[in-house]
Amino acid sequence: DNETYTFTSTFDSAPIINSISVDAYSNGSANVNVYVESVTTTTVTIRTSAQFTGKVHFHAIRISST
């Protein structure tokens, strides 16, 4: 299963993404792997190892060399 999210701001380069599944409904179904399928300066596509009922939380982190 996958979902694409469009960032509210554009990054100068592709950000680093950290993601995790959350058992938001206390149904025990969030025991899945969550990983980034693709990331650009405007979108991230996140995939899970199985379909589940819950949420995925992620952080998009910009690393600056200045």
Disulfide bonds with the S-S distance in Angstrom:
none
